[in-house]
Amino acid sequence: MRVGSSRQIRALASVLALLIAISGTIRAQDTSEGLQTLLSHALELEQRKDYAGAEAVYKKALVTAADDPEILKRLGLVCQQQGKYDESIEIFQRILKRAPLYPGVNSLLAISYYSLDKFEKTIEASRKELTGNPKDKQARYYLSLALSASGRLFEAIQQLESLQAEDPQDLAVVYQLVVDYKAAAQQSAQRLARLAPDSEFTHAMRAETLADGERFDEAILEFKEVLRKNPDFPGIHFALGQVYWRRKDLEKSQQELRLALAEDPNQPLANYYLADILVTGKEYLRAIPHLDLALSVYPELTRGWWLLGKCYASTGNEQRALQVLKKALEQNPGYKEVHFQLYELYARLGKKEESLRHLQTFERLTREEQDRDRGVLQKSLPRPQD
């Protein structure tokens, strides 16, 4: 073989290898660009809530990138959005076989299990997600839902309270806490009734339930049974005083509230209810110290500020009355009784413009309240037949 011929062959081989490499790079670039186009289109479909369309595009993308975990994750998510929970579970498990703690996938798997009422599997998947990301809110929320559905209420409440501490404005968490608190209370009440059906504790629990349902006469009988069984039962006189107050039996309420305050002079709500009774009886000076104590503990009691303002206005301390009534309006600008009190107070002080302004506000709020009541009444009335 000639030397020149050998060199030519090597040169041709080099050129051929270079052409193959360039061709492969071009194909890879084309494939990458095509895949990105598909994924962008799928995301657009998701944003339009065309989940079926997005599912088809993701499946097409997987032909090129069969094991891409992010594409599989999006595919599982759009299946989940369509209620295809079994399919989504298979897809998520396909990712987890290769990467058991792939971010976010166990959390999504938990949602699919929860949607199928598979609560133990939901708990397991949520806990796995939290192994890799202990602060994941979605995993903690679905863990709490699954614990609650499994009857493990106190564990569920623990999770929810932690979430609420981090974000007090999360209404879904607040709602679920209310549901679980109520269920936990019922669960504990049932346990108490089984353990000691005729104990003073069971009678007290029944009384509280009856009072919440405004069955005041029955509640009073139950509270009296508590008192008979144990005259030193904690808070029994306050409980009776509160029920009598709600029942509008002010004389008996005052008797019980005074007994409650003899046991604990600083009980804030006993002071509040007693002050309300004293104001009703126009004993304004005697009511003031009780209201001061109650409001020092519960400053959010707008009605308490109104009562206190009424006391000061009725005893000739107009400036203090103005301060207190303004405090009430800061909490609730739509408290019509406060506006009426200010109308009278400013009239007494000779401030006609201020007096008229509060009178007009009082009249407007009264009309709005009447309109709402009429609207509710009209909705409740049967419609005439055509």
N, C-alpha and C positions, 0 to 999 in steps of 0.2 A: 504494500500500500504506500502511496505517495504521501509525503509529509503535508503537502498543501491540501490534499483531499481530507486528511484526518483533522486538520485545523478547521476546515469548512464544516465538517460534520459536527465538531464540538460547538462551533458558533451557532449553527442551526439549532442544536439542542438547547443552547442557552436562550436563544430567542423564543423557542417554543415554550420553555418553562416560564419565561417572563410573560408571555401571552396568556398562558394558563392561569398564572397567579393574578394577572390583571383582570381576566374574565371572572375568576372566583370572587375577587373583591367587588367587582361591579354587581355580580349576582347577590352578594351579601348585602351590599348597599341597597339594591332594589328591594330585597326581602325585608330589610330593616325599615325602609321607607314605607313599604306596603303594610307592614305590621302596625307602624305608628298611625297610619291613615285609618286602619280598621279600629284601633283602640280609641282614637279620637271620635270616630263615628259612633262607637258603642257608648261612649260617655255622653255624647249629645242625645242619644236615644234615651239613656237613663234620666237625663235632666228633663226630658219631655214625658217621663214616666211610661215610655214605651219599652217595658221590661222584656216582653217577648221578642221584640226586634233586637234589643241589646243582647239577649241570650244567643240569638242566631249568629250575630257578629262575633261574639266571644268564642263560640264554638268554631267558627271559621278561622279565627286567629290561632286557635290551638292546633290547627293542622300544621301551622308553621312552627309554633313553639309549644309542643305538646305538654311539657311539664313546667311551664312558667307559673310559679306560685301566685303571682299577682293577678294574672289573667284568670287562673282557676278561682281565686278569691272573689274576683268581680263576678264571675259566672255563678258561683254559689250564692252570692248576694242577690243577683237578679232573679235567680230561681226562688230564693226565699221571699222576695217581694211579690212573687206570683202565687205564693202559697204552696210551692213545690218543695215541701220541707224534707221529704225523704231524698229527693235528688240533691238538694243542697247538702245534706249530711254526707252523702257519698262523695261529693266533690271536696268538702272540707276535710274529710278523712283521708282523701287522696293526697292532700298537701301535708297533713300531719304524719303520714307514714314516713315521709322523707325528712320532715322538720317538725318534731313533736311540739315545739313551743313557738311556731311561726307567729309573729305578732298579729293579734286581732282575730286569728282563725278560731281558736277555742272559744272566744267570746261569741262569735257568730254561730258556732256549732251549738252553744248553749241556748241561743235564741230559737234555733230550729227545734231542739229537743223540748224546750218549754212550750212551743207552739203545738207540739204533739202530746202534751201532758206527760212527758217523760221526765219527771222532776228529779229523780236520783241522778240520771244522766246529765241533766242541766247543772246540778250541783257539782258533779265531777268535772264537767267541761269548764265551768266558771272558775273552779279552784285551780285548774291547770293554767288557765289564762293568768290568774293572779300570781302563780308561781313565777312567771316571767315578768309580769307588770303588776305589782301589788296595788297600784293606785288606779287601775283601770275602772272607771265609773260604771261603764256598761256591764262589765262582768260582775261587779259588786251589786248592781241593781237587780240583775237577773238571778244572781245567787240568792238575794233576799226574797224575791218572788217565789223561787222554787222552795226555799226553806219554809216560807209561809204556807204554800200549798201542801207541803208535806206535814204540816202541823207543828213545825219547829219554830213557834212564833217568837220566842225570846231571842233565838239566834238571828231571826229575820230582823227583829227590831234593833238589835245591836248593829247590824250592817246599815240599816236605814238611818239610824241616829248618827253614825259616822259620816254618811253621805250628806246629811242635813247640816252637820257642823261645818263641812267644807263649802256647801252652797245652800244657804238658808232659803233662797228664792226658787229652788227646784220644786215646782208644784206637784209633779208626779211623785216625788219622794215624800212630800208632806202628806199628800192624799193617802199613800200606802201606809204611812205611819198611823194615820187616823184609823184606817181599816184594821191594821194589826193590833193597835192598842185596844180597840173595841173587842176584837176576837180573843185577845189575851185575857181581858177582863172577864169575858163570858166563860172562858175556859177555867179561870181561877175560881169564879163563882160556882161553877158546876162541881169543881173539886171540893170546895168548902161545904156545899150542900150535901155531898156524899159523905164527907168525913164527920160532920156534926149538924144534922138536919134541924135540930131544935136548939142550937146554941145561940147566945146573944149576938154572935158575929153573923150568923145566917139571917137572923131577924133584921139586923142592921142593914145587911146587904139587900134584903128584900125591900126594906123601907126606902132605901136610896133609889132603887129601881122604880118603885111605885111613885115616888116624888118626881123623878125625872119624867114619868108619864103623866104627871099632873093628877094622879089619883091620890089626892091629899088626905082624905079621910082614912083610907086604908094604910097609907104611909104612917100616919099618926098612931094608929093602932099598933103597927109593927114597932115603931120607936118606943111606945109605952111598954111593950113587951120586953124590949131591950132593957129599959129602965127598971122593970120589975125583976128581971133576972140578975142585973148588975147595976146598982145605982151609981157606981163609980165608973161606968163605961166612958172612955174618953170622948169628949165632944158631943155627948148625947143631948145636953140642954141647948147647945147651939143648933144642932140638927133639928130639934123640935121647934125652936124659935124661928128658924128659917122657913120651915114648912108652914107654920102658922102665919108668918109674914106673907108668904106667897098665896095663902088662902084668904088673906085680908082679915084675919082674926087678930087685930093689932093688940088687944088687951092680953091675950094668952101669949102672943109672940113676945111682948115686952117682958112678961114674967119669966119666960124661959131664957131670953137674952140676958136679963140681969143675973140670973143664976149662972149662965155661961161666963159672964164677965167677973163674977165673984171668984170663979175658978181661975180665969186667965184674963186680967184686965186689958191685956194688949192684943186680944184676938181681933184682928182688923175688921173682918166682915160682921162680927157681932156688934162692934162699934158702929159700923155703917148702917146696919138694919135698925139698930136702936135710934140712931140719929134721924133716920127717915121717919120713924114713928113720932119722935119728938117734934120734928118740923111739921108733920101733919097736925099735931096737937098745939102748934104755935108756941112751943117751948124752945125758942130760938137760942137763947143763951146757953141752955143746957145741952143743946145739940152740937154747938161749935166744937168743944174739945173732942167729942166722939168723931166728928168728921175730920178734924185735924189729924187724929191718930190713924184713921182709916186711909186717908189720902197720902200719908207719909209712907205707907206700905204699897198702896195701889194708886199711884198718881194718874193712871189711865182711866180712872172712874169719872167720866165726864159728868154723869149725873150727880156725883158727889160734889164736884165744883159748883154745879148749879145750886144744889141745896145749901152749900156754904155761902154762896153769894146772896141767896135769898135770906139767910140768917143775918148776915151783916147789913143788908139793906133794911131788914125789918127792925134792927136794933139801932139804926141811925148812923152806922159806920159806912157812909156812902163811898168814900174813896177806897176802902178795903173791898167793898162789894164790887166796885168797878174792876179792880185788879183781878179778883177771883173769877168774875164772869168773863173777862177777856181771856183768861186761861182756859175756860171751858170752850170758848169759840175757837181758840187755837187748835184744840183737839178735834172739834166738830163744828165747822162753820154753819152747818145746816140744822143745828139744834134750836128748834123754833121757840121752845120755852125760855131759853136764854135770851133770845132777841126780845121776847115780850118783857122779860124782867128788866132788860136794859132800856127798853122804851119807857117803862114806868120810872126807872131810876133817873134817866136823863131829863124827863119831864119835871121831876121833883127838883132837879138841880138847875132848871131853867134853860137847858140846852135844847131848844126846840128842833133845830135841824137834825141833831144826833138822834133825838127821840123819834122824830118822824121817819128817819131812815130805818131804824130798827123796827118800827111799827109796820112799815111797808114790806120789809123782809119777812117779818112774822106772817103777814097776810099772804104774801106770795107762797111761802112754804106751806101754809095751811091749804091754799088752793091746790097746790101740786099734790099734796097728800090726799086730798079729797078726790082729785082726778085719778090718782093711782087706785084708790079704793073703788071708784066707780068702774074703772077698767077691769079690775079683778072680778068685781061682781058681774059685769056683763059677760065676761068669758065663762063664768061658772053657770050662767043661766042657759037652759036648753034653747036651741034655735027653733024658730017656728017652722013647721013643715010647709014645703011648697005645695 
